[in-house]
Amino acid sequence: MRKVLLAAAAAGTLIVSVLVGAGTSEAATSQPCDIYANGGTPCVAAHSTTRALYGAYSGPLYQVRRASDNATQDIAPVSAGSYANAAAQDSFCAGTSCVITIIYDQTGRNNRLTQAPPGGFNGPAAGGYDNLANATAAPATIGGHKVYGVFVAPGTGYRNNNTNGIAKGDAAEGMYAIFDGTHYNGGCCFDYGNAETNSRDNGNGTMEALYFGNNKVWGTGAGNGPWIMADLENGLFSGVNQKNNSGDPTISHRFLTAVLKGEPNHWSIRGGNAQSGSLGTFYNGARPNVAGYNPMKKEGAIILGIGGDNSVGAAGTFYEGVMTSGYPSDATENSVQANIVAAAYGTSSTGGGLTVGSSVSLRATTACCTTRYISHSGATVTTQVVSSSSSATDKANASWVVRAGLANSSCYSFESRNTSGQYLRHYNYQISLQASDGSDIFKQDATFCTETGKNGQGTSFRSLNFADRYIRHYSNNVYIASNGGSNTWDATGLWADDVSWVVSGAWTP
């Protein structure tokens, strides 16, 4: 049970004393869920891997599990109401990989999110479950302090089908989420919000969830997307019409505030830049003019990264979000937006520091192979011994031009120095050299994001579209490999060494 005592308000900052969930303290500065409570629409679910969403919350934010021994550890704020203790995660996950197993609910209602089970669609993990998110794939900062978001690659998803206090039927509710406005696709469906409790499509109006992406199958906004829309089941809606609302803009802020709220025959979409400014209202009016959405038939499950029927084709990144009881006022949401801006989200890199346009070589760090470099012979990519006495051809084959990531400019692509227009690309998990065909899948397959070397040396390169896989040498061949898996190159032995590379200048012929 949650108690809130209002103490004082000055210059728009509410000071409260809160008892909530697992961790408490007194006289804490107001956070989003305190603001919603003061507005009469309290949070009934509060999820974040980046910070506490109550001023007094000091309990766990999320749990990680490491691949080396399957041990788990909860990650909490550094102090009540503060940012996540990413240093604790880094220490726990050093030398191995970690996934996010639980995103805790800060309201005390135990509406936590865990690995999504199979439904209308199966996920790619054992038993048809969805994948869990790589715990280091979405680095960010809060007020200059490193934190991690939830990186959803296609196949990743979280769910709770047995919730407490989430709106059902036509009951009023609100929600917001902070997303990466540059990480999206057209797959179905990158959602956060209210969904079916049996992981199936139960018909029109059985969902009410925030959607972000550029899927054009059901509905669209202005321009080419991405858009904030509502997934109401059997339709992504941007307004009252089934197909298009020109008032719903293409919006791609690096950190995006997305807002959705609904009550009987009335709903609204709002959004804005999570780093500055105010919220805009993109739709405010009646329910869609399609049968089945008035009244709504919400079921009260919570999903993240997937559709209500466990459709798992979407991509996106989640940092924080809440769901409320009741229809929040615009004024309450505007205050929450001011709090989000004041939190000072920023970008961060966990390693790499590559310079676009530079030429580099990539040397293995495993003890057996420290004279071997990623190299190509035609389309075939392997590791080869290269030294100052090697031929000019061998040196050129082991040299790469760093390009901005073809699918994400925050990451990198590697173009052959001596075969212009051809890039390192994974296909069936093996790395080869191929000419770009301009397709989205090629761009994704040829984009890699940098992290600090998993063995403490150099840099590790994570696949953009397989977030649990890193460039690895194995028997002198080069793959994208997970830390444990069904393929021989996923073997756990020497994994941290094999996925760590020293980046140095390109070989001079």
Secondary structure, DSSP 8 states (H G I E B T S, - for coil): --EEEEEEEETTEEEEEEE-SS--EEEEE--HHHHHHHTT--EEEEEESSB-SSTT--S--EEEEETTT--EEEE-BSSTTSBB-HHHHHHHHTTS-EEEEEE--TTSS---BEE----SS--SSGGG--B--BTTSSEEEETTEEEE-EEE-TTB-EEESS-SS---BT--EEEEEEE-TT---SSTT-EEEEE-TTSS---TTS-EEEEEE---SS-B-STT--EEEEE-SS-EESSSSSSB-TTS-----SSEEEEEEEETTEEEEEEEETTSS--EEEEEES--SSTT-SS--B--EEEESS-TT------EEEEEEEEEES---HHHHHHHHHHHHHH-EEE--BS----TT-EEEEEE-SGGGTTEEEEEETTEEEEEE--TTS-HHHHHHT-EEEEE-SS-TTSEEEEESSSTTEEEEEETTEEEEEE----HHHHHHT-EEEEE-TTSSSEEEEESSSTT-EEEEETTEEEEE-SS-SSGGG-STTHHHHT-EEEEE----
